[in-house]
Amino acid sequence: MYFIVIGCGRVGAQLAGFLSQEHNVVVVDASAASLESLGPVFNGATVVGNAMSLDVLREAGIERCDAVAAVTG
């Protein structure tokens, strides 16, 4: 399956790391520094940008994803 995780705080990072062990995952966050916190367990891709932007969502692959998890504040 193909997942997009929006938000890379504590919950988003844990969810992305867990999902990336078995699935294709892209994490979207406005902060590049937040994406760096994913660590070596994460086996997916990242997109820096505001997830309210259709262009950012398209870059993340919104048209072909199976599920989106919005885990922002």
PQR file of N, CA, C, O and H, with PARSE charges and radii, in Angstrom:
ATOM      1  N   MET A   1       0.826  -1.179   0.000 -0.4000 1.5000
ATOM      2  CA  MET A   1       0.000   0.000   0.000 -0.0000 2.0000
ATOM      3  C   MET A   1       0.874   1.247   0.000  0.5500 1.7000
ATOM      4  O   MET A   1       2.057   1.197   0.336 -0.5500 1.4000
ATOM      5  N   TYR A   2       0.266   2.366  -0.384 -0.4000 1.5000
ATOM      6  CA  TYR A   2       0.969   3.641  -0.488 -0.0000 2.0000
ATOM      7  C   TYR A   2       0.299   4.651   0.441  0.5500 1.7000
ATOM      8  O   TYR A   2      -0.881   4.963   0.284 -0.5500 1.4000
ATOM      9  H   TYR A   2      -0.695   2.407  -0.658  0.4000 1.0000
ATOM     10  N   PHE A   3       1.060   5.157   1.409 -0.4000 1.5000
ATOM     11  CA  PHE A   3       0.531   6.074   2.412 -0.0000 2.0000
ATOM     12  C   PHE A   3       1.215   7.433   2.333  0.5500 1.7000
ATOM     13  O   PHE A   3       2.399   7.529   2.009 -0.5500 1.4000
ATOM     14  H   PHE A   3       2.019   4.904   1.537  0.4000 1.0000
ATOM     15  N   ILE A   4       0.456   8.478   2.631 -0.4000 1.5000
ATOM     16  CA  ILE A   4       1.011   9.805   2.848 -0.0000 2.0000
ATOM     17  C   ILE A   4       0.732  10.175   4.294  0.5500 1.7000
ATOM     18  O   ILE A   4      -0.409  10.110   4.751 -0.5500 1.4000
ATOM     19  H   ILE A   4      -0.505   8.400   2.894  0.4000 1.0000
ATOM     20  N   VAL A   5       1.774  10.561   5.009 -0.4000 1.5000
ATOM     21  CA  VAL A   5       1.641  11.030   6.384 -0.0000 2.0000
ATOM     22  C   VAL A   5       1.914  12.523   6.370  0.5500 1.7000
ATOM     23  O   VAL A   5       2.999  12.960   5.985 -0.5500 1.4000
ATOM     24  H   VAL A   5       2.701  10.614   4.637  0.4000 1.0000
ATOM     25  N   ILE A   6       0.931  13.300   6.791 -0.4000 1.5000
ATOM     26  CA  ILE A   6       1.076  14.753   6.831 -0.0000 2.0000
ATOM     27  C   ILE A   6       1.368  15.152   8.271  0.5500 1.7000
ATOM     28  O   ILE A   6       0.540  14.971   9.164 -0.5500 1.4000
ATOM     29  H   ILE A   6       0.050  12.944   7.104  0.4000 1.0000
ATOM     30  N   GLY A   7       2.548  15.691   8.474 -0.4000 1.5000
ATOM     31  CA  GLY A   7       2.991  16.096   9.805 -0.0000 2.0000
ATOM     32  C   GLY A   7       4.059  15.154  10.308  0.5500 1.7000
ATOM     33  O   GLY A   7       3.885  13.936  10.294 -0.5500 1.4000
ATOM     34  H   GLY A   7       3.221  15.838   7.748  0.4000 1.0000
ATOM     35  N   CYS A   8       5.162  15.721  10.752 -0.4000 1.5000
ATOM     36  CA  CYS A   8       6.279  14.896  11.203 -0.0000 2.0000
ATOM     37  C   CYS A   8       6.701  15.276  12.621  0.5500 1.7000
ATOM     38  O   CYS A   8       7.884  15.444  12.916 -0.5500 1.4000
ATOM     39  H   CYS A   8       5.303  16.711  10.763  0.4000 1.0000
ATOM     40  N   GLY A   9       5.713  15.402  13.472 -0.4000 1.5000
ATOM     41  CA  GLY A   9       5.985  15.563  14.894 -0.0000 2.0000
ATOM     42  C   GLY A   9       6.214  14.182  15.499  0.5500 1.7000
ATOM     43  O   GLY A   9       6.552  13.237  14.786 -0.5500 1.4000
ATOM     44  H   GLY A   9       4.752  15.265  13.231  0.4000 1.0000
ATOM     45  N   ARG A  10       6.035  14.069  16.779 -0.4000 1.5000
ATOM     46  CA  ARG A  10       6.270  12.800  17.460 -0.0000 2.0000
ATOM     47  C   ARG A  10       5.381  11.684  16.908  0.5500 1.7000
ATOM     48  O   ARG A  10       5.869  10.599  16.595 -0.5500 1.4000
ATOM     49  H   ARG A  10       5.761  14.837  17.358  0.4000 1.0000
ATOM     50  N   VAL A  11       4.087  11.947  16.790 -0.4000 1.5000
ATOM     51  CA  VAL A  11       3.149  10.921  16.315 -0.0000 2.0000
ATOM     52  C   VAL A  11       3.374  10.611  14.842  0.5500 1.7000
ATOM     53  O   VAL A  11       3.418   9.443  14.454 -0.5500 1.4000
ATOM     54  H   VAL A  11       3.690  12.829  17.045  0.4000 1.0000
ATOM     55  N   GLY A  12       3.517  11.646  14.019 -0.4000 1.5000
ATOM     56  CA  GLY A  12       3.725  11.436  12.591 -0.0000 2.0000
ATOM     57  C   GLY A  12       4.991  10.664  12.287  0.5500 1.7000
ATOM     58  O   GLY A  12       4.997   9.788  11.422 -0.5500 1.4000
ATOM     59  H   GLY A  12       3.481  12.594  14.335  0.4000 1.0000
ATOM     60  N   ALA A  13       6.070  10.984  12.998 -0.4000 1.5000
ATOM     61  CA  ALA A  13       7.341  10.291  12.790 -0.0000 2.0000
ATOM     62  C   ALA A  13       7.242   8.823  13.180  0.5500 1.7000
ATOM     63  O   ALA A  13       7.758   7.958  12.472 -0.5500 1.4000
ATOM     64  H   ALA A  13       6.065  11.696  13.701  0.4000 1.0000
ATOM     65  N   GLN A  14       6.580   8.533  14.303 -0.4000 1.5000
ATOM     66  CA  GLN A  14       6.418   7.137  14.720 -0.0000 2.0000
ATOM     67  C   GLN A  14       5.554   6.366  13.735  0.5500 1.7000
ATOM     68  O   GLN A  14       5.876   5.235  13.371 -0.5500 1.4000
ATOM     69  H   GLN A  14       6.161   9.236  14.878  0.4000 1.0000
ATOM     70  N   LEU A  15       4.459   6.976  13.304 -0.4000 1.5000
ATOM     71  CA  LEU A  15       3.570   6.322  12.346 -0.0000 2.0000
ATOM     72  C   LEU A  15       4.297   6.053  11.031  0.5500 1.7000
ATOM     73  O   LEU A  15       4.197   4.959  10.475 -0.5500 1.4000
ATOM     74  H   LEU A  15       4.198   7.895  13.600  0.4000 1.0000
ATOM     75  N   ALA A  16       5.023   7.045  10.541 -0.4000 1.5000
ATOM     76  CA  ALA A  16       5.760   6.877   9.284 -0.0000 2.0000
ATOM     77  C   ALA A  16       6.814   5.784   9.393  0.5500 1.7000
ATOM     78  O   ALA A  16       6.956   4.974   8.477 -0.5500 1.4000
ATOM     79  H   ALA A  16       5.104   7.933  10.994  0.4000 1.0000
ATOM     80  N   GLY A  17       7.549   5.748  10.489 -0.4000 1.5000
ATOM     81  CA  GLY A  17       8.556   4.712  10.685 -0.0000 2.0000
ATOM     82  C   GLY A  17       7.945   3.329  10.714  0.5500 1.7000
ATOM     83  O   GLY A  17       8.483   2.395  10.118 -0.5500 1.4000
ATOM     84  H   GLY A  17       7.433   6.407  11.233  0.4000 1.0000
ATOM     85  N   PHE A  18       6.826   3.189  11.402 -0.4000 1.5000
ATOM     86  CA  PHE A  18       6.130   1.904  11.489 -0.0000 2.0000
ATOM     87  C   PHE A  18       5.614   1.467  10.122  0.5500 1.7000
ATOM     88  O   PHE A  18       5.837   0.331   9.705 -0.5500 1.4000
ATOM     89  H   PHE A  18       6.389   3.947  11.886  0.4000 1.0000
ATOM     90  N   LEU A  19       4.927   2.368   9.426 -0.4000 1.5000
ATOM     91  CA  LEU A  19       4.353   2.020   8.125 -0.0000 2.0000
ATOM     92  C   LEU A  19       5.414   1.719   7.078  0.5500 1.7000
ATOM     93  O   LEU A  19       5.218   0.861   6.217 -0.5500 1.4000
ATOM     94  H   LEU A  19       4.746   3.292   9.765  0.4000 1.0000
ATOM     95  N   SER A  20       6.547   2.429   7.151 -0.4000 1.5000
ATOM     96  CA  SER A  20       7.571   2.271   6.113 -0.0000 2.0000
ATOM     97  C   SER A  20       8.260   0.909   6.158  0.5500 1.7000
ATOM     98  O   SER A  20       8.976   0.553   5.221 -0.5500 1.4000
ATOM     99  H   SER A  20       6.706   3.126   7.850  0.4000 1.0000
ATOM    100  N   GLN A  21       8.060   0.154   7.215 -0.4000 1.5000
ATOM    101  CA  GLN A  21       8.647  -1.185   7.291 -0.0000 2.0000
ATOM    102  C   GLN A  21       7.964  -2.166   6.341  0.5500 1.7000
ATOM    103  O   GLN A  21       8.567  -3.151   5.915 -0.5500 1.4000
ATOM    104  H   GLN A  21       7.479   0.443   7.976  0.4000 1.0000
ATOM    105  N   GLU A  22       6.698  -1.889   6.011 -0.4000 1.5000
ATOM    106  CA  GLU A  22       5.927  -2.812   5.169 -0.0000 2.0000
ATOM    107  C   GLU A  22       5.312  -2.163   3.930  0.5500 1.7000
ATOM    108  O   GLU A  22       4.848  -2.861   3.028 -0.5500 1.4000
ATOM    109  H   GLU A  22       6.208  -1.089   6.357  0.4000 1.0000
ATOM    110  N   HIS A  23       5.308  -0.829   3.884 -0.4000 1.5000
ATOM    111  CA  HIS A  23       4.580  -0.122   2.828 -0.0000 2.0000
ATOM    112  C   HIS A  23       5.411   1.029   2.270  0.5500 1.7000
ATOM    113  O   HIS A  23       6.450   1.386   2.824 -0.5500 1.4000
ATOM    114  H   HIS A  23       5.686  -0.262   4.616  0.4000 1.0000
ATOM    115  N   ASN A  24       4.941   1.601   1.172 -0.4000 1.5000
ATOM    116  CA  ASN A  24       5.532   2.811   0.619 -0.0000 2.0000
ATOM    117  C   ASN A  24       4.930   4.005   1.350  0.5500 1.7000
ATOM    118  O   ASN A  24       3.709   4.124   1.455 -0.5500 1.4000
ATOM    119  H   ASN A  24       4.096   1.311   0.721  0.4000 1.0000
ATOM    120  N   VAL A  25       5.787   4.890   1.853 -0.4000 1.5000
ATOM    121  CA  VAL A  25       5.334   6.015   2.668 -0.0000 2.0000
ATOM    122  C   VAL A  25       6.034   7.291   2.222  0.5500 1.7000
ATOM    123  O   VAL A  25       7.236   7.300   1.956 -0.5500 1.4000
ATOM    124  H   VAL A  25       6.779   4.794   1.768  0.4000 1.0000
ATOM    125  N   VAL A  26       5.256   8.370   2.144 -0.4000 1.5000
ATOM    126  CA  VAL A  26       5.791   9.713   1.937 -0.0000 2.0000
ATOM    127  C   VAL A  26       5.322  10.570   3.099  0.5500 1.7000
ATOM    128  O   VAL A  26       4.140  10.570   3.444 -0.5500 1.4000
ATOM    129  H   VAL A  26       4.279   8.363   2.360  0.4000 1.0000
ATOM    130  N   VAL A  27       6.253  11.302   3.703 -0.4000 1.5000
ATOM    131  CA  VAL A  27       5.925  12.206   4.798 -0.0000 2.0000
ATOM    132  C   VAL A  27       6.017  13.637   4.280  0.5500 1.7000
ATOM    133  O   VAL A  27       6.998  14.012   3.637 -0.5500 1.4000
ATOM    134  H   VAL A  27       7.213  11.302   3.423  0.4000 1.0000
ATOM    135  N   VAL A  28       4.991  14.431   4.566 -0.4000 1.5000
ATOM    136  CA  VAL A  28       4.953  15.832   4.170 -0.0000 2.0000
ATOM    137  C   VAL A  28       4.988  16.693   5.423  0.5500 1.7000
ATOM    138  O   VAL A  28       4.199  16.488   6.346 -0.5500 1.4000
ATOM    139  H   VAL A  28       4.194  14.126   5.088  0.4000 1.0000
ATOM    140  N   ASP A  29       5.898  17.651   5.456 -0.4000 1.5000
ATOM    141  CA  ASP A  29       5.965  18.601   6.566 -0.0000 2.0000
ATOM    142  C   ASP A  29       6.537  19.911   6.045  0.5500 1.7000
ATOM    143  O   ASP A  29       7.353  19.924   5.124 -0.5500 1.4000
ATOM    144  H   ASP A  29       6.539  17.817   4.707  0.4000 1.0000
ATOM    145  N   ALA A  30       6.105  20.996   6.636 -0.4000 1.5000
ATOM    146  CA  ALA A  30       6.587  22.313   6.224 -0.0000 2.0000
ATOM    147  C   ALA A  30       8.017  22.568   6.688  0.5500 1.7000
ATOM    148  O   ALA A  30       8.678  23.475   6.182 -0.5500 1.4000
ATOM    149  H   ALA A  30       5.442  20.986   7.384  0.4000 1.0000
ATOM    150  N   SER A  31       8.496  21.786   7.638 -0.4000 1.5000
ATOM    151  CA  SER A  31       9.823  21.988   8.213 -0.0000 2.0000
ATOM    152  C   SER A  31      10.781  20.871   7.808  0.5500 1.7000
ATOM    153  O   SER A  31      10.559  19.702   8.124 -0.5500 1.4000
ATOM    154  H   SER A  31       7.959  21.050   8.049  0.4000 1.0000
ATOM    155  N   ALA A  32      11.845  21.245   7.108 -0.4000 1.5000
ATOM    156  CA  ALA A  32      12.860  20.259   6.739 -0.0000 2.0000
ATOM    157  C   ALA A  32      13.525  19.675   7.980  0.5500 1.7000
ATOM    158  O   ALA A  32      13.904  18.504   7.984 -0.5500 1.4000
ATOM    159  H   ALA A  32      12.025  22.195   6.851  0.4000 1.0000
ATOM    160  N   ALA A  33      13.670  20.474   9.026 -0.4000 1.5000
ATOM    161  CA  ALA A  33      14.281  19.995  10.269 -0.0000 2.0000
ATOM    162  C   ALA A  33      13.436  18.894  10.905  0.5500 1.7000
ATOM    163  O   ALA A  33      13.984  17.939  11.454 -0.5500 1.4000
ATOM    164  H   ALA A  33      13.362  21.426   9.022  0.4000 1.0000
ATOM    165  N   SER A  34      12.121  19.012  10.840 -0.4000 1.5000
ATOM    166  CA  SER A  34      11.256  17.963  11.379 -0.0000 2.0000
ATOM    167  C   SER A  34      11.441  16.653  10.631  0.5500 1.7000
ATOM    168  O   SER A  34      11.441  15.581  11.237 -0.5500 1.4000
ATOM    169  H   SER A  34      11.676  19.788  10.394  0.4000 1.0000
ATOM    170  N   LEU A  35      11.598  16.738   9.319 -0.4000 1.5000
ATOM    171  CA  LEU A  35      11.773  15.528   8.517 -0.0000 2.0000
ATOM    172  C   LEU A  35      13.091  14.827   8.830  0.5500 1.7000
ATOM    173  O   LEU A  35      13.191  13.607   8.699 -0.5500 1.4000
ATOM    174  H   LEU A  35      11.598  17.609   8.827  0.4000 1.0000
ATOM    175  N   GLU A  36      14.094  15.584   9.238 -0.4000 1.5000
ATOM    176  CA  GLU A  36      15.383  14.989   9.600 -0.0000 2.0000
ATOM    177  C   GLU A  36      15.278  14.112  10.841  0.5500 1.7000
ATOM    178  O   GLU A  36      16.134  13.258  11.072 -0.5500 1.4000
ATOM    179  H   GLU A  36      14.014  16.575   9.343  0.4000 1.0000
ATOM    180  N   SER A  37      14.240  14.316  11.636 -0.4000 1.5000
ATOM    181  CA  SER A  37      14.086  13.536  12.866 -0.0000 2.0000
ATOM    182  C   SER A  37      13.556  12.122  12.611  0.5500 1.7000
ATOM    183  O   SER A  37      13.416  11.342  13.554 -0.5500 1.4000
ATOM    184  H   SER A  37      13.545  15.010  11.449  0.4000 1.0000
ATOM    185  N   LEU A  38      13.263  11.784  11.371 -0.4000 1.5000
ATOM    186  CA  LEU A  38      12.727  10.453  11.071 -0.0000 2.0000
ATOM    187  C   LEU A  38      13.723   9.348  11.409  0.5500 1.7000
ATOM    188  O   LEU A  38      13.326   8.261  11.830 -0.5500 1.4000
ATOM    189  H   LEU A  38      13.376  12.417  10.605  0.4000 1.0000
ATOM    190  N   GLY A  39      14.976   9.611  11.233 -0.4000 1.5000
ATOM    191  CA  GLY A  39      15.999   8.648  11.618 -0.0000 2.0000
ATOM    192  C   GLY A  39      16.148   7.482  10.668  0.5500 1.7000
ATOM    193  O   GLY A  39      15.473   7.419   9.640 -0.5500 1.4000
ATOM    194  H   GLY A  39      15.299  10.494  10.891  0.4000 1.0000
ATOM    195  N   PRO A  40      17.040   6.549  11.012 -0.5600 1.5000
ATOM    196  CA  PRO A  40      17.387   5.436  10.122  0.2800 2.0000
ATOM    197  C   PRO A  40      16.305   4.368   9.987  0.5500 1.7000
ATOM    198  O   PRO A  40      16.358   3.563   9.057 -0.5500 1.4000
ATOM    199  N   VAL A  41      15.337   4.342  10.880 -0.4000 1.5000
ATOM    200  CA  VAL A  41      14.264   3.342  10.801 -0.0000 2.0000
ATOM    201  C   VAL A  41      13.332   3.642   9.635  0.5500 1.7000
ATOM    202  O   VAL A  41      12.740   2.731   9.055 -0.5500 1.4000
ATOM    203  H   VAL A  41      15.294   4.996  11.636  0.4000 1.0000
ATOM    204  N   PHE A  42      13.203   4.916   9.296 -0.4000 1.5000
ATOM    205  CA  PHE A  42      12.294   5.321   8.221 -0.0000 2.0000
ATOM    206  C   PHE A  42      12.842   4.906   6.866  0.5500 1.7000
ATOM    207  O   PHE A  42      13.990   5.195   6.529 -0.5500 1.4000
ATOM    208  H   PHE A  42      13.684   5.656   9.767  0.4000 1.0000
ATOM    209  N   ASN A  43      12.008   4.226   6.097 -0.4000 1.5000
ATOM    210  CA  ASN A  43      12.397   3.707   4.792 -0.0000 2.0000
ATOM    211  C   ASN A  43      11.446   4.244   3.719  0.5500 1.7000
ATOM    212  O   ASN A  43      10.835   3.476   2.975 -0.5500 1.4000
ATOM    213  H   ASN A  43      11.075   3.991   6.370  0.4000 1.0000
ATOM    214  N   GLY A  44      11.332   5.578   3.651 -0.4000 1.5000
ATOM    215  CA  GLY A  44      10.397   6.161   2.708 -0.0000 2.0000
ATOM    216  C   GLY A  44      10.930   7.447   2.131  0.5500 1.7000
ATOM    217  O   GLY A  44      12.137   7.688   2.132 -0.5500 1.4000
ATOM    218  H   GLY A  44      11.829   6.201   4.256  0.4000 1.0000
ATOM    219  N   ALA A  45      10.017   8.283   1.630 -0.4000 1.5000
ATOM    220  CA  ALA A  45      10.383   9.549   1.004 -0.0000 2.0000
ATOM    221  C   ALA A  45       9.803  10.703   1.803  0.5500 1.7000
ATOM    222  O   ALA A  45       8.910  10.516   2.630 -0.5500 1.4000
ATOM    223  H   ALA A  45       9.036   8.086   1.629  0.4000 1.0000
ATOM    224  N   THR A  46      10.319  11.896   1.546 -0.4000 1.5000
ATOM    225  CA  THR A  46       9.839  13.091   2.228 -0.0000 2.0000
ATOM    226  C   THR A  46       9.587  14.208   1.224  0.5500 1.7000
ATOM    227  O   THR A  46      10.204  14.262   0.160 -0.5500 1.4000
ATOM    228  H   THR A  46      11.044  12.048   0.874  0.4000 1.0000
ATOM    229  N   VAL A  47       8.671  15.092   1.583 -0.4000 1.5000
ATOM    230  CA  VAL A  47       8.380  16.285   0.799 -0.0000 2.0000
ATOM    231  C   VAL A  47       8.285  17.446   1.773  0.5500 1.7000
ATOM    232  O   VAL A  47       7.528  17.393   2.743 -0.5500 1.4000
ATOM    233  H   VAL A  47       8.170  15.048   2.447  0.4000 1.0000
ATOM    234  N   VAL A  48       9.058  18.501   1.513 -0.4000 1.5000
ATOM    235  CA  VAL A  48       8.987  19.706   2.331 -0.0000 2.0000
ATOM    236  C   VAL A  48       7.983  20.649   1.694  0.5500 1.7000
ATOM    237  O   VAL A  48       8.120  21.022   0.529 -0.5500 1.4000
ATOM    238  H   VAL A  48       9.673  18.544   0.725  0.4000 1.0000
ATOM    239  N   GLY A  49       6.968  21.035   2.466 -0.4000 1.5000
ATOM    240  CA  GLY A  49       5.978  21.975   1.950 -0.0000 2.0000
ATOM    241  C   GLY A  49       4.720  21.968   2.785  0.5500 1.7000
ATOM    242  O   GLY A  49       4.559  21.152   3.694 -0.5500 1.4000
ATOM    243  H   GLY A  49       6.856  20.732   3.413  0.4000 1.0000
ATOM    244  N   ASN A  50       3.840  22.881   2.467 -0.4000 1.5000
ATOM    245  CA  ASN A  50       2.563  23.016   3.154 -0.0000 2.0000
ATOM    246  C   ASN A  50       1.563  22.055   2.520  0.5500 1.7000
ATOM    247  O   ASN A  50       1.287  22.147   1.324 -0.5500 1.4000
ATOM    248  H   ASN A  50       3.971  23.544   1.729  0.4000 1.0000
ATOM    249  N   ALA A  51       1.031  21.152   3.297 -0.4000 1.5000
ATOM    250  CA  ALA A  51       0.120  20.130   2.774 -0.0000 2.0000
ATOM    251  C   ALA A  51      -1.232  20.691   2.354  0.5500 1.7000
ATOM    252  O   ALA A  51      -2.060  19.958   1.813 -0.5500 1.4000
ATOM    253  H   ALA A  51       1.255  21.076   4.268  0.4000 1.0000
ATOM    254  N   MET A  52      -1.470  21.971   2.591 -0.4000 1.5000
ATOM    255  CA  MET A  52      -2.688  22.607   2.089 -0.0000 2.0000
ATOM    256  C   MET A  52      -2.548  22.968   0.612  0.5500 1.7000
ATOM    257  O   MET A  52      -3.525  23.352  -0.029 -0.5500 1.4000
ATOM    258  H   MET A  52      -0.798  22.567   3.030  0.4000 1.0000
ATOM    259  N   SER A  53      -1.342  22.845   0.076 -0.4000 1.5000
ATOM    260  CA  SER A  53      -1.077  23.156  -1.327 -0.0000 2.0000
ATOM    261  C   SER A  53      -1.301  21.920  -2.190  0.5500 1.7000
ATOM    262  O   SER A  53      -0.740  20.857  -1.925 -0.5500 1.4000
ATOM    263  H   SER A  53      -0.548  22.532   0.598  0.4000 1.0000
ATOM    264  N   LEU A  54      -2.111  22.064  -3.206 -0.4000 1.5000
ATOM    265  CA  LEU A  54      -2.366  20.947  -4.117 -0.0000 2.0000
ATOM    266  C   LEU A  54      -1.089  20.507  -4.822  0.5500 1.7000
ATOM    267  O   LEU A  54      -0.905  19.317  -5.079 -0.5500 1.4000
ATOM    268  H   LEU A  54      -2.567  22.928  -3.422  0.4000 1.0000
ATOM    269  N   ASP A  55      -0.206  21.449  -5.136 -0.4000 1.5000
ATOM    270  CA  ASP A  55       1.066  21.099  -5.780 -0.0000 2.0000
ATOM    271  C   ASP A  55       1.918  20.217  -4.873  0.5500 1.7000
ATOM    272  O   ASP A  55       2.544  19.265  -5.339 -0.5500 1.4000
ATOM    273  H   ASP A  55      -0.356  22.415  -4.927  0.4000 1.0000
ATOM    274  N   VAL A  56       1.941  20.526  -3.594 -0.4000 1.5000
ATOM    275  CA  VAL A  56       2.705  19.711  -2.629 -0.0000 2.0000
ATOM    276  C   VAL A  56       2.093  18.322  -2.523  0.5500 1.7000
ATOM    277  O   VAL A  56       2.819  17.328  -2.504 -0.5500 1.4000
ATOM    278  H   VAL A  56       1.432  21.299  -3.215  0.4000 1.0000
ATOM    279  N   LEU A  57       0.787  18.242  -2.455 -0.4000 1.5000
ATOM    280  CA  LEU A  57       0.120  16.942  -2.377 -0.0000 2.0000
ATOM    281  C   LEU A  57       0.352  16.117  -3.639  0.5500 1.7000
ATOM    282  O   LEU A  57       0.521  14.900  -3.567 -0.5500 1.4000
ATOM    283  H   LEU A  57       0.198  19.050  -2.471  0.4000 1.0000
ATOM    284  N   ARG A  58       0.359  16.763  -4.765 -0.4000 1.5000
ATOM    285  CA  ARG A  58       0.646  16.045  -6.019 -0.0000 2.0000
ATOM    286  C   ARG A  58       2.078  15.529  -6.031  0.5500 1.7000
ATOM    287  O   ARG A  58       2.343  14.414  -6.481 -0.5500 1.4000
ATOM    288  H   ARG A  58       0.221  17.752  -4.824  0.4000 1.0000
ATOM    289  N   GLU A  59       3.009  16.359  -5.528 -0.4000 1.5000
ATOM    290  CA  GLU A  59       4.404  15.920  -5.440 -0.0000 2.0000
ATOM    291  C   GLU A  59       4.534  14.696  -4.532  0.5500 1.7000
ATOM    292  O   GLU A  59       5.370  13.823  -4.766 -0.5500 1.4000
ATOM    293  H   GLU A  59       2.793  17.265  -5.163  0.4000 1.0000
ATOM    294  N   ALA A  60       3.705  14.645  -3.504 -0.4000 1.5000
ATOM    295  CA  ALA A  60       3.720  13.502  -2.579 -0.0000 2.0000
ATOM    296  C   ALA A  60       3.025  12.274  -3.163  0.5500 1.7000
ATOM    297  O   ALA A  60       3.162  11.174  -2.629 -0.5500 1.4000
ATOM    298  H   ALA A  60       3.026  15.354  -3.314  0.4000 1.0000
ATOM    299  N   GLY A  61       2.284  12.452  -4.249 -0.4000 1.5000
ATOM    300  CA  GLY A  61       1.622  11.314  -4.892 -0.0000 2.0000
ATOM    301  C   GLY A  61       0.189  11.101  -4.458  0.5500 1.7000
ATOM    302  O   GLY A  61      -0.283   9.965  -4.412 -0.5500 1.4000
ATOM    303  H   GLY A  61       2.172  13.347  -4.682  0.4000 1.0000
ATOM    304  N   ILE A  62      -0.511  12.180  -4.138 -0.4000 1.5000
ATOM    305  CA  ILE A  62      -1.885  12.067  -3.637 -0.0000 2.0000
ATOM    306  C   ILE A  62      -2.805  11.323  -4.602  0.5500 1.7000
ATOM    307  O   ILE A  62      -3.753  10.669  -4.167 -0.5500 1.4000
ATOM    308  H   ILE A  62      -0.128  13.103  -4.175  0.4000 1.0000
ATOM    309  N   GLU A  63      -2.542  11.411  -5.901 -0.4000 1.5000
ATOM    310  CA  GLU A  63      -3.433  10.783  -6.871 -0.0000 2.0000
ATOM    311  C   GLU A  63      -3.349   9.259  -6.877  0.5500 1.7000
ATOM    312  O   GLU A  63      -4.260   8.585  -7.356 -0.5500 1.4000
ATOM    313  H   GLU A  63      -1.772  11.942  -6.255  0.4000 1.0000
ATOM    314  N   ARG A  64      -2.266   8.723  -6.349 -0.4000 1.5000
ATOM    315  CA  ARG A  64      -2.107   7.255  -6.372 -0.0000 2.0000
ATOM    316  C   ARG A  64      -2.037   6.622  -4.980  0.5500 1.7000
ATOM    317  O   ARG A  64      -1.832   5.414  -4.861 -0.5500 1.4000
ATOM    318  H   ARG A  64      -1.525   9.271  -5.960  0.4000 1.0000
ATOM    319  N   CYS A  65      -2.205   7.424  -3.934 -0.4000 1.5000
ATOM    320  CA  CYS A  65      -2.070   6.854  -2.591 -0.0000 2.0000
ATOM    321  C   CYS A  65      -3.332   6.104  -2.168  0.5500 1.7000
ATOM    322  O   CYS A  65      -4.428   6.358  -2.668 -0.5500 1.4000
ATOM    323  H   CYS A  65      -2.371   8.405  -4.030  0.4000 1.0000
ATOM    324  N   ASP A  66      -3.145   5.183  -1.241 -0.4000 1.5000
ATOM    325  CA  ASP A  66      -4.259   4.409  -0.714 -0.0000 2.0000
ATOM    326  C   ASP A  66      -4.863   5.047   0.523  0.5500 1.7000
ATOM    327  O   ASP A  66      -6.052   4.874   0.791 -0.5500 1.4000
ATOM    328  H   ASP A  66      -2.255   4.977  -0.835  0.4000 1.0000
ATOM    329  N   ALA A  67      -4.049   5.793   1.292 -0.4000 1.5000
ATOM    330  CA  ALA A  67      -4.549   6.417   2.520 -0.0000 2.0000
ATOM    331  C   ALA A  67      -3.680   7.607   2.879  0.5500 1.7000
ATOM    332  O   ALA A  67      -2.493   7.669   2.557 -0.5500 1.4000
ATOM    333  H   ALA A  67      -3.083   5.933   1.074  0.4000 1.0000
ATOM    334  N   VAL A  68      -4.329   8.565   3.570 -0.4000 1.5000
ATOM    335  CA  VAL A  68      -3.640   9.748   4.067 -0.0000 2.0000
ATOM    336  C   VAL A  68      -3.900   9.850   5.562  0.5500 1.7000
ATOM    337  O   VAL A  68      -5.037   9.711   6.013 -0.5500 1.4000
ATOM    338  H   VAL A  68      -5.293   8.514   3.831  0.4000 1.0000
ATOM    339  N   ALA A  69      -2.841  10.093   6.330 -0.4000 1.5000
ATOM    340  CA  ALA A  69      -2.971  10.332   7.770 -0.0000 2.0000
ATOM    341  C   ALA A  69      -2.520  11.756   8.044  0.5500 1.7000
ATOM    342  O   ALA A  69      -1.354  12.087   7.833 -0.5500 1.4000
ATOM    343  H   ALA A  69      -1.917  10.206   5.964  0.4000 1.0000
ATOM    344  N   ALA A  70      -3.424  12.598   8.511 -0.4000 1.5000
ATOM    345  CA  ALA A  70      -3.092  13.973   8.862 -0.0000 2.0000
ATOM    346  C   ALA A  70      -2.870  14.026  10.366  0.5500 1.7000
ATOM    347  O   ALA A  70      -3.819  13.970  11.147 -0.5500 1.4000
ATOM    348  H   ALA A  70      -4.372  12.329   8.683  0.4000 1.0000
ATOM    349  N   VAL A  71      -1.616  14.134  10.760 -0.4000 1.5000
ATOM    350  CA  VAL A  71      -1.260  14.143  12.186 -0.0000 2.0000
ATOM    351  C   VAL A  71      -0.509  15.434  12.505  0.5500 1.7000
ATOM    352  O   VAL A  71       0.678  15.437  12.829 -0.5500 1.4000
ATOM    353  H   VAL A  71      -0.845  14.180  10.125  0.4000 1.0000
ATOM    354  N   THR A  72      -1.254  16.521  12.398 -0.4000 1.5000
ATOM    355  CA  THR A  72      -0.696  17.844  12.669 -0.0000 2.0000
ATOM    356  C   THR A  72      -1.354  18.429  13.905  0.5500 1.7000
ATOM    357  O   THR A  72      -2.347  17.898  14.403 -0.5500 1.4000
ATOM    358  H   THR A  72      -2.219  16.519  12.135  0.4000 1.0000
ATOM    359  N   GLY A  73      -0.799  19.520  14.393 -0.4000 1.5000
ATOM    360  CA  GLY A  73      -1.314  20.154  15.608 -0.0000 2.0000
ATOM    361  C   GLY A  73      -2.591  20.861  15.463  0.5500 1.7000
ATOM    362  O   GLY A  73      -3.099  21.424  16.432 -0.5500 1.4000
ATOM    363  H   GLY A  73       0.007  19.951  13.988  0.4000 1.0000
TER
END
